[in-house]
Amino acid sequence: MALNINATITTDEGFEVTSAFGYLNIYILAPESNWTNVSYYKSKADWEANKQPLNVSTLPSNVQTELTNTEFWGDTLATTIHNKAIEKIEEVTGAGTCTIDTGTV
């Protein structure tokens, strides 16, 4: 899974991108040690083509997921982690601007 970001973001180089794509690299070591690194792309097609991610220092590149034991052992772990990343990204992009792309592995 990944994220669709439906907001205009500006790269560190000054280019504007709309409808960006965020890919999550999730690390789960234990209930108390887990995080996700987020890479941003101009589009899902750019990610699929292995293009370089965007430089966007205004958006979080690392999200500490701070999972509870219930979240860690629950049956919606991937969705929970994506929602925690959405929460942090939307602190910058605004409420309702991110959705989960369930068609991405």
N, C-alpha and C positions, 0 to 999 in steps of 0.2 A: 504494500500500500504506500501511497505517497499523498501529497497535498496539492490542490489547485489553489492558487492565490489570486483572487479576483480583485486586485487593487493595482494601482500604478506604483511601481517602486523605482527608485533611482539607484543605479549602480554607482560604485565608488568612482568610476570614470566619467559619470555625468549622463549616462544614457538612461532613458526611461523605458521601462518594460511593463506591459500590461499582461494580465493573466499568466503570471509566472508559475513554475512548477517546482515544488519542494520535495526532494527525495530524502527519506530518513534512514540513517544507518543506526540501528538500535543495538545497544549493548546492555545485556542483562546478566549480571554476575551473581546477584543474590537479591532478596527483597530490599535490602538497604543500600545496594550499590548498582544503580542503573541509570542510563542516560541515553540520549539520542543526539547524533550530530546531523544537522540539516544542511544540505547542499541545494542551492537555488539555480534554476535553469530558466532560460528564456521561454522554453516550452517543453512539453513532454517529448516532442519529436527530437529536440536537442539532447535530452537525456538519453533517449533510445539510440541516438547516433553517437553516443559517447563524446559529445562536445564538452568543452570546459565549462564548469559551473561559473555563475556570475559572482563578481565581487560585490557583496552587499553588506557592508559592515553595520548598517542600521538595523538589520534583522538578526535574530539570534542564530548562531551557528551551532550552539550546544545548549541542550535543554536537559537540566537535571529533572528526572521524572518524579522522584520522591514518591514512589508507589507505596501504598499501604499493603499490608499482608493480604487483605481481601482482594485488592486489585491485582497483586502479583499472582495469586493462586486462582483468580477468577477465569472465566471462559471468554472474556472480552479484552484480554491484555493488549493486543495490537491496537485495537480501537482506542483504548484508554491512553496509550502512549501517544497516538496521533492527536487525540483531543488535548493532551497536555501541551504538545508542540503548537497546536492551533492557538491555544490560550496565550502563549508567549508571543507568537507572531502577531496576533491580533492586537496586542498591546501597542504595536507600531502601526499596523495597517488599518485598524478599526474593526469593530465588531461585525461579524457576519461576512467577512471577506475571504475566509478559508473554508475549504471543504475537503473531505477525504476522497482521494482517487482510489477506489477499490479495484480498479482494473490493472493495477501495477503490483508486481511481486517484488 
